Amino acid sequence: MSYKKWVGLGLGWLFFGPIGGLLGFAVGSIFDTDPNNPKISKQQARQGEFIASLLVLIASVMKADGKVLRSELDFVKNFLIDNFGEENAKRYLLTLREILKKDFSVNQVTEEIKTHLNYSSRLQLIHFLFGLANADGQIDPREYDLIKQISFLLGIHTTDFDSIKSMFIVVDNTTPYKILGISPDASDEEVKKAYRKMAMKFHPDKVSFLDEKAKKAAEEKFKKINEAYHQIKKMRGIA
């Protein structure tokens, strides 16, 4: 298997698990197939657009506040190194650096991602983008607005977006409710129901087929949901 196939596989797997890995692998195969076959070329071009779209969104969030910070580059670099080693990380970063030099419209790339990713994977993408924006310890309003726009274009429900947002942006004592996707005036029974729903949606078992990094990220989100639920129970005196 050529290293170019592994590059495509690595990019896809890094961001979106097995499905993304297979799509990325298809992109890498461009270099090992017959370019004169119009059917193959069309399919490969489609997969190439998909991978490029992912990198464009990442680059767009990095540039949203008018500057690309070292902490953001390190966030991506460390994640790549942890998963694929120094040499592969260098290749991926070179691709990202080229994209950072250009301007793209997120409207043009979100449709490509939406077509290929299921809803759960799109939620993972929004969570990843929030983590990237928060790499320097704070989320700039322009970064937040862009992620919100991307979320809308990807068809993410408002309650799910607010839940993920609240894992990074703490406003006041209503934050635990936002994590569970409910309002502070919800009944105790509605609180319990919302917790069960969110716990089911974000349970680590949902991504048990992914690598250790992805499973750890899922466990952290699940922990946030549990903490929010326990905070509400404590505030309300729910047994």
N, C-alpha and C positions, 0 to 999 in steps of 0.2 A: 504493500500500500504506500503510495507516495506521500511525502510530508504535506503536500498541498491539500490532499484530501483530509489529512489530520487537522490542518488549519481550519478548514471549513467546518469539520466536525466539532472542533474545540470551541469555536465561536458560538455555534448553535447550542451546544450542550451547556456552555457556561451560562448563558442567559436564560434558557428555557427548557432545560432537561432533555430527555430522550427525543421528543418530537423535534425540538429545535436542532438537536444533534444530527438527526437524519436529514433535515433540510440543509444544514450546513455541509454535511458530507456530500450532498448532491452538488453543491456549489463547487467544492473541491474537485469533483469529478470532471469539471469543465476541461481541465488540463489533460485528461486521459481518455477523452472520447473523440469521436469523429466530428469535426466542426462542419462537415458537409452534410450532416444529417439534420434537416430542418426541424424534425420533431424533437430531437434531443436538444438542439440549440435553443429552441423556444422554452423548453422546460427548465433548462439550466439558467437561462436569462431570468426566468420568473423567480427561481430560488435565489439568484444573485441579488435581485431587487429586495427580496425579503431580508437577507442578512444586512444589506446596505441600509435598509430602513431602520433596523435596530440600532446600528451604530450612529445613524443620523440623530435619532432621538436622544441618545446618550450625549452626543456632542452638543446638541441644542440646549440641553439642561445645563451642561457645563458652561456654556457661553451666555446663558440667559441674563446674568447680572453684569454683563459687560467685561468680564475677565475670566480667564481660565486659571484656577488656583492650583498650586502644587499639591495641596491636600486632596483635591479631586482627582488629579492624575495619579497620585499615590493610592487612592482608594481603588481605582480601576487596576492599576499596576499590581498591587499586592494581591488582589483577588485573582488575577491572571496567573501570577507566579505560584500562588498556593495551589492552583488547580493544574497548571500545565508546565511549570518550570520556567527558568530564566529565558531560554532561547525562544520558545514559542511566545512568551509574553512580549518579547521585543517585536516580533512580527505583527502581533495584534495591535500593539501600541502605535506602530508605524502607520497602519491603516487608519486608526482613529485620528492620529495627528493630521493626516491629509484631509480628512473630513472636516476637522476643526478649522481648516483654512478657508472653507467654503460656507456659503449660506444656503440653507434648504428650508422649505416650508414643511412643518410637521403635518399639515393637512394632506400633503401628497404622499406621506409615508405611512401614516397610521392605518390607512385602508389596507395596505399590504400586510401589515402585522395582524390586523383584525381578521383578515381572511384566513390566516394560517394558525392562529392561536386560539385555544378554547378560553372560556371565561376565567377559569382558575389561573391559567398562565398569564392572562392579561393583568390580573390582580397582582401576581408576583412581579410583573414588570413595573407597575406603579409603586410598589413597595421598594423595589430596587432603585428607582429614580429618586424617591424621597431620601433613601440612604445616601445616594450620590450627592444630592443637594445639601445634605446635612454633614458632609464630610469635614467641613470646616467648623462644625459646632453650631451653625445657625443656618436657617433657610431664608434666603433673600425673598422678598415679596415677588420679585420678577420670576424667580425660580418656581415659587409656589404657583403663580398664575399660569406658567407654562405647563407644569405638571397637571394642573386642573384642566387645562385645555386638552392635553393629551388624553387624560382620563375620559373626558366627555367624548372625544373623537373615537376612542376605543370602545365606547358603549358601556362604560363602568357605571353602575348604579350609584346615585348620590350617597346613599347610606354606607355603601362599601368604601367609597372614596373618603368620606368623613371618618370612617373607622380607621383606615390606614393613616390618614393625616394625623389623627389624634394620637397615634403611637409615636409621632415625632414632634408634634406641636401641642404643648400643654397650655391651655388658656386659663381655665379656672376649674372649680370642682364639678363642672358639668362634663369634663373630659371623659371620665369613666363611662358616662352614658353614651357619649358620641362613639366611643370604641365599640360599644355593644349595638350601636345603630338605633338608639331610642332617645326619647326626650326625658328630661328630669321628672316630668309629671306622669310617667308611665306607672302603672300599678305594679305591685310586687310580683304578681303572676306574669305580667308582661316582661318584667326584668328577667325572670327565670327562663321564660320562653325565648327571649332574645339571646340570652347566654347560651342556651342549648343549640340554637341555630348557628351562632357565630363559632361556637366550639366545634361543631360538625363541619362547618365550611373551612376552617383554618387548622383542623387537627393535623399534626405531623404525619399521621398514617397516610394522609392523602398524597404525600410526596415520598413515601418510603422507598420508592424505586430510584430516587435520585441519589447523588453523591452526598458525602458527609456535610459539605458546606451548605448545600440546599436544605438538607434536613435540619441543620442547626438554625438556619434562618427561620424555618417554619416553626421550630420549637420556641424561638424568641417571640414570634408573633402570638403563638398560642399562650405563652406566659403572660403577655400583655393583656390578653383577653381575660385570663383567669384573675389577674391582679385587679382589673377594672371591676369584675364581678364581685370580688371580695371587698373592694372599697365601697361599693354600693351597698352591699349587705351590712357592712359595718356602720355606714351612715344611717341606714334605715332600721338597724337592729333585726335584720332578717336572720332567722336561724339557719 
